[in-house]
């Protein structure tokens, strides 16, 4: 470690694993220390390297409370803007970090961002295992957000913002995408219902093709409990006039993360209009020909 110098503050033997780990942070913005270790560990990443990152200011370490009742906390990491510049200098590839103001946001927002990062990292873990052909992930709502105008009889036209928490694109005989909505119960069901109405109208207006050049796109809502999942599902079903649709699907947060990434291939999500115990896989089982994307 005597040879660990800027920009990444790691010895030459660790540069490859470090670049990969920091690139993962740049892609998902926030990730628990456990998940980063599980994701980058097979590449040779050593968890103790994070202490040097934090000391040098290229990575921010924080703690977020995930359960108010039990007091359970999770330690997470985020690439800072200084870290993004260091990563760019080392790799020659553009990277984005989290600004200081964003790092000072309240705990509830941080938990929301962390859950989104964990879900994105699940697909990256599957890519590392050669289980999916991942084309990309994005968590910046400024890049993937849009809006739609709802016009309903007896109501004034309403512009509904559609700002999903993440986008995942995989190759399954062509690009297939998931827009993710992370729900922690902090938004009213009525407000979520209007958002679902917006997504459904956006789909009718060929929004996926227009905005992402992808036809095979679904909106996945991840909720913390089955009770909350059921309430959101029923609200969305009302917005679709009781009609079944595979465009909106609903699942539990606990089933989409690095630790249990393979659950994505199990029947863990409920399609709009399906019975509560009627679940389907989020992704189909990969064929033997699927390899790790470059």
C-alpha positions as CSV (number, residue, x, y, z in Angstrom):
1,X,0.0,0.0,0.0
2,X,3.0,2.3,0.1
3,X,2.5,2.7,-3.6
4,X,-1.2,3.7,-3.2
5,X,-1.3,7.2,-4.8
6,X,-3.9,9.5,-6.4
7,X,-6.2,9.5,-8.1
8,X,-7.7,6.2,-6.7
9,X,-5.5,5.8,-3.7
10,X,-4.9,2.1,-4.3
11,X,-1.9,0.0,-5.0
12,X,-1.3,-1.0,-8.6
13,X,-2.4,-4.6,-7.9
14,X,-5.8,-3.2,-6.7
15,X,-6.4,-0.8,-9.5
16,X,-8.6,-3.1,-11.6
17,X,-11.0,-4.1,-8.8
18,X,-11.1,-0.6,-7.5
19,X,-12.0,0.9,-10.8
20,X,-14.8,-1.6,-11.1
21,X,-16.1,-1.0,-7.6
22,X,-16.1,2.8,-8.0
23,X,-17.7,2.5,-11.5
24,X,-20.5,0.5,-9.8
25,X,-21.0,3.3,-7.3
26,X,-21.0,5.9,-10.1
27,X,-23.8,4.0,-11.8
28,X,-26.1,3.4,-8.9
29,X,-25.2,6.5,-6.7
30,X,-25.8,4.8,-3.4
31,X,-25.0,1.3,-2.3
32,X,-24.6,-0.5,1.0
33,X,-21.1,-1.6,1.9
34,X,-22.3,-5.2,2.1
35,X,-23.7,-5.1,-1.4
36,X,-20.6,-3.4,-2.9
37,X,-18.4,-6.1,-1.3
38,X,-20.7,-8.8,-2.7
39,X,-20.8,-7.2,-6.2
40,X,-17.1,-6.4,-6.6
41,X,-15.6,-9.1,-4.3
42,X,-15.3,-11.7,-7.1
43,X,-13.2,-9.2,-9.1
44,X,-10.7,-9.1,-6.2
45,X,-12.0,-6.0,-4.4
46,X,-11.0,-5.8,-0.7
47,X,-13.5,-4.2,1.6
48,X,-10.9,-2.4,3.7
49,X,-10.0,-0.2,0.7
50,X,-13.1,1.8,1.4
51,X,-11.5,3.3,4.5
52,X,-8.8,5.0,2.3
53,X,-11.4,6.2,-0.1
54,X,-13.4,7.9,2.7
55,X,-10.2,9.5,4.2
56,X,-9.2,10.8,0.8
57,X,-12.7,12.3,0.1
58,X,-13.5,10.3,-3.1
59,X,-16.2,8.3,-1.3
60,X,-18.8,9.3,1.2
61,X,-19.8,6.9,4.0
62,X,-23.1,7.3,5.7
63,X,-25.5,5.4,7.9
64,X,-29.3,5.2,7.2
65,X,-31.9,3.8,9.6
66,X,-33.9,1.2,7.7
67,X,-36.3,0.3,10.6
68,X,-37.4,2.9,13.1
69,X,-38.9,0.4,15.5
70,X,-35.9,-2.0,15.8
71,X,-33.3,0.8,15.2
72,X,-31.7,-1.3,12.4
73,X,-29.1,0.8,10.4
74,X,-27.2,0.2,7.2
75,X,-23.8,1.6,6.3
76,X,-23.8,2.9,2.7
77,X,-21.3,4.4,0.3
78,X,-21.6,7.1,-2.4
79,X,-19.1,8.3,-5.0
80,X,-18.5,12.1,-4.4
81,X,-17.9,14.6,-7.2
82,X,-14.2,14.5,-6.3
83,X,-14.3,10.8,-6.6
84,X,-16.0,11.1,-10.0
85,X,-13.2,13.3,-11.2
86,X,-10.6,10.9,-9.9
87,X,-12.3,8.0,-11.6
88,X,-12.4,9.9,-14.9
89,X,-8.7,10.7,-14.6
90,X,-7.9,7.0,-14.0
91,X,-10.2,5.4,-16.7
92,X,-10.8,8.2,-19.3
93,X,-14.5,7.5,-19.0
94,X,-17.1,9.9,-17.8
95,X,-18.4,9.3,-14.3
96,X,-20.9,11.1,-12.1
97,X,-20.7,11.6,-8.4
98,X,-23.1,12.8,-5.7
99,X,-22.9,16.5,-4.9
100,X,-22.4,17.7,-1.3
101,X,-25.9,19.2,-1.1
102,X,-27.4,15.9,-2.2
103,X,-25.4,14.1,0.5
104,X,-27.0,16.3,3.1
105,X,-30.6,15.3,2.3
106,X,-32.8,13.9,5.0
107,X,-32.8,10.3,6.1
108,X,-36.1,9.3,4.4
109,X,-34.8,10.5,1.0
110,X,-31.5,8.7,1.6
111,X,-33.2,5.4,2.3
112,X,-35.3,5.8,-0.9
113,X,-32.1,6.5,-2.9
114,X,-30.3,3.5,-1.3
115,X,-33.2,1.2,-2.1
116,X,-33.1,2.3,-5.7
117,X,-29.3,1.7,-5.9
118,X,-29.7,-1.8,-4.3
119,X,-32.3,-2.7,-7.0
120,X,-30.1,-1.5,-9.8
121,X,-27.1,-3.4,-8.4
122,X,-29.1,-6.6,-8.4
123,X,-29.0,-6.6,-12.2
124,X,-25.3,-5.7,-12.2
125,X,-24.7,-8.7,-10.0
126,X,-26.5,-11.0,-12.4
127,X,-24.4,-9.6,-15.2
128,X,-21.3,-10.5,-13.3
129,X,-22.6,-14.0,-13.0
130,X,-23.3,-14.2,-16.7
131,X,-27.0,-14.6,-16.0
132,X,-28.2,-11.5,-18.0
133,X,-26.9,-9.4,-20.9
134,X,-27.2,-6.0,-19.2
135,X,-27.2,-3.1,-21.6
136,X,-27.3,-0.4,-19.0
137,X,-28.8,1.1,-15.8
138,X,-29.7,4.7,-14.9
139,X,-30.9,6.3,-11.7
140,X,-30.9,10.0,-12.6
141,X,-34.6,11.0,-12.9
142,X,-33.5,14.1,-14.9
143,X,-32.4,11.7,-17.7
144,X,-35.3,9.2,-17.6
145,X,-38.1,11.4,-16.4
146,X,-40.9,12.7,-18.6
147,X,-44.5,13.9,-18.2
148,X,-47.9,13.3,-19.7
149,X,-51.2,15.3,-19.9
150,X,-54.3,13.5,-18.5
151,X,-57.5,14.6,-20.1
152,X,-60.6,13.2,-18.4
153,X,-64.3,14.0,-18.7
154,X,-65.3,16.5,-16.0
155,X,-61.8,17.4,-15.0
156,X,-59.4,20.0,-16.2
157,X,-56.3,18.7,-18.1
158,X,-53.6,17.8,-15.7
159,X,-49.9,17.4,-16.4
160,X,-48.6,14.4,-14.4
161,X,-44.8,14.2,-13.9
162,X,-43.4,10.7,-14.5
163,X,-40.0,10.5,-12.7
164,X,-39.1,6.9,-12.1
165,X,-36.3,6.0,-9.7
166,X,-34.4,3.8,-12.1
167,X,-34.1,2.3,-15.6
168,X,-32.7,-1.1,-16.4
169,X,-32.2,-2.3,-20.0
170,X,-31.3,-5.9,-20.7
171,X,-30.9,-7.8,-24.0
172,X,-33.5,-10.5,-24.4
173,X,-33.6,-11.1,-28.2
174,X,-33.7,-7.3,-28.4
175,X,-33.7,-4.5,-25.8
176,X,-36.1,-4.9,-22.9
177,X,-36.5,-2.3,-20.2
178,X,-37.8,-1.8,-16.7
179,X,-38.7,1.5,-15.2
180,X,-38.6,1.3,-11.4
181,X,-40.8,3.0,-8.8
182,X,-39.4,2.6,-5.2
183,X,-42.3,3.0,-2.7
184,X,-41.6,3.3,1.0
185,X,-45.1,4.3,2.0
186,X,-44.3,8.0,2.2
187,X,-46.5,9.0,-0.8
188,X,-50.3,8.7,-0.6
189,X,-52.0,6.0,-2.5
190,X,-54.2,8.6,-4.3
191,X,-51.1,10.4,-5.5
192,X,-49.6,7.1,-6.7
193,X,-52.9,6.3,-8.5
194,X,-52.5,9.5,-10.5
195,X,-49.0,8.5,-11.4
196,X,-50.2,5.1,-12.6
197,X,-52.8,6.8,-14.7
198,X,-50.0,8.9,-16.2
199,X,-47.9,5.8,-17.0
200,X,-50.9,4.1,-18.6
201,X,-51.6,7.1,-20.8
202,X,-47.9,7.5,-21.6
203,X,-47.9,3.9,-22.8
204,X,-51.0,4.5,-24.9
205,X,-49.2,7.4,-26.5
206,X,-46.3,5.1,-27.4
207,X,-44.1,6.8,-24.8
208,X,-41.6,3.9,-24.4
209,X,-40.8,4.0,-28.1
210,X,-40.8,7.8,-28.4
211,X,-38.7,8.4,-25.2
212,X,-36.5,5.3,-25.0
213,X,-36.7,3.7,-28.5
214,X,-37.8,0.5,-26.7
215,X,-41.2,-1.2,-27.2
216,X,-40.7,-4.0,-24.6
217,X,-40.9,-1.8,-21.5
218,X,-42.7,-2.4,-18.1
219,X,-43.1,-0.3,-15.0
220,X,-42.1,-2.1,-11.8
221,X,-43.2,-0.9,-8.4
222,X,-41.3,-2.2,-5.5
223,X,-43.1,-1.9,-2.1
224,X,-41.9,-2.8,1.5
225,X,-44.9,-5.0,2.4
226,X,-47.5,-7.2,0.8
227,X,-50.2,-4.9,2.3
228,X,-48.8,-1.8,0.7
229,X,-48.2,-3.7,-2.6
230,X,-51.9,-4.8,-2.7
231,X,-53.1,-1.2,-2.1
232,X,-50.9,0.2,-4.9
233,X,-51.9,-2.6,-7.2
234,X,-55.6,-2.0,-6.6
235,X,-55.2,1.8,-7.1
236,X,-53.5,1.1,-10.4
237,X,-56.2,-1.3,-11.4
238,X,-58.9,1.3,-10.9
239,X,-56.9,3.7,-13.1
240,X,-57.0,1.0,-15.8
241,X,-60.7,0.5,-15.4
242,X,-60.3,-3.0,-14.0
243,X,-58.4,-4.3,-17.1
244,X,-55.5,-6.6,-16.7
245,X,-52.1,-5.5,-18.1
246,X,-48.5,-6.7,-18.1
247,X,-47.3,-3.1,-18.4
248,X,-47.5,-2.5,-14.7
249,X,-46.0,-5.1,-12.3
250,X,-45.6,-5.1,-8.5
251,X,-43.1,-6.7,-6.2
252,X,-41.4,-6.5,-2.8
253,X,-38.2,-4.6,-2.3
254,X,-36.7,-7.5,-0.5
255,X,-36.7,-9.6,-3.7
256,X,-34.6,-7.3,-5.9
257,X,-31.2,-6.8,-4.4
258,X,-27.6,-8.0,-4.7
259,X,-27.9,-10.6,-1.9
260,X,-30.8,-12.4,-3.6
261,X,-30.4,-11.3,-7.2
262,X,-31.4,-14.7,-8.5
263,X,-34.9,-14.2,-7.2
264,X,-35.5,-12.1,-10.2
265,X,-36.0,-15.3,-12.1
266,X,-38.5,-16.7,-9.6
267,X,-42.3,-15.9,-9.6
268,X,-42.0,-12.8,-7.4
269,X,-44.0,-10.0,-9.2
270,X,-47.7,-9.5,-9.6
271,X,-49.0,-8.2,-13.0
272,X,-51.8,-5.7,-13.0
273,X,-55.1,-7.5,-12.6
274,X,-53.6,-10.8,-11.5
275,X,-54.8,-12.5,-8.3
276,X,-52.7,-11.8,-5.1
277,X,-51.1,-15.3,-5.2
278,X,-50.6,-15.2,-9.0
279,X,-46.9,-14.3,-9.5
280,X,-44.6,-14.4,-12.5
281,X,-40.8,-14.0,-12.8
282,X,-39.5,-10.5,-13.3
283,X,-37.1,-11.9,-16.0
284,X,-37.3,-15.2,-17.8
285,X,-34.7,-17.8,-17.1
286,X,-31.6,-17.1,-19.2
287,X,-30.6,-19.4,-22.0
288,X,-27.2,-21.1,-21.9
289,X,-26.0,-18.8,-24.7
290,X,-26.3,-15.7,-22.5
291,X,-22.9,-14.2,-21.6
292,X,-21.5,-11.3,-19.6
293,X,-21.9,-8.1,-21.4
294,X,-18.8,-6.0,-22.0
